[in-house]
Amino acid sequence: MEQVPTKGQPRHIAVIMDGNNRWAKARGLRGSAGHRAGAEAAREVVYACADLNIEHLTLFAFSSENWLRPNKEVRGLMALFLSVLQRHEIKQMHERNVRLRFIGNRDSFSPRLQKNMNDVEKLTAHNTGMVVTVAADYGGQWDISQACQRIAGQVQTGTLQAADITPDTVQQHVCLADAPPPDLCIRTGGEMRISNFLLWQFAYTELYFCDTYWPDFDAGSLQLALADFSRRKRRYGGHSDSDEITMAEGTEIA
């Protein structure tokens, strides 16, 4: 297995965990079996990232649009979410100094589920190791609109002038404002889109797409993604000193 050079390692990895239903269908199983297998894959990736000293891992668990799925599937996902929060693995992550937190709109979740989310956050709040953020009932457009509402409120009260609003102002009000922007986004399942995930935060994120269904994504798959990332040149809109800009003689830049 190709190992990842530490120098090329991302500080923050975001993951769109896609392919649970197709994984189950390919095996003649119910969708719920795919989601359970996906939860196990998430646990393995969390531990793999912790072993690699990744600082932040953000997992897209449930999007704002996922409420449109069949009611039976949504109920199953909520039950699975609740059971995961009550598992012994949460205590194990706590013992490994992992901090767990959630982003998204919690209002649509049951009071019991909201309480468990709060309990997990309080349990791990003072941990100083890797931060695992779970995006649940989250959408990038929702995130930006929430930030705009907060900024508009400040303008309305006179604590902020409209002319002073900058990208840094918006950054202070979106989710993950206290974390470095994702260096790498991994999407499994063969689709090549970001599906309304971290739209603001992905301004210069490297994207990695693979055909592997999420339940089959393991530590080895993660190593392949990180090896690919380590070979990329990140220019942030500019160009590196090693890049050569060549132009035909007599060509003018408009």
Buried (B, 14 or more C-beta within 10 A) or exposed (E): EEEBEEEBBBBBBBBBBBBBBBBBBEEEBBBBBBBBBBBEBBBBBBBBBBEBEBBBBBBBBBBBEBEEBEEEBBEBBBEBBBEBBEEEBBEEBBEBEBBBBBBBBBEEBEEEBBEBBEEBEEBBEEBEBBBBBBBBBBBBEBBBEBBBEBBEEBBEEEEBEEEEBEEEBBBEBBBBEEBEBBBBBBBBBEEEEBBBBBBBBBEEBBBBBBEBBBBBBBBEBBBBBBBBBBEEEEEEEEEEEEEEEEEEEEEEEE
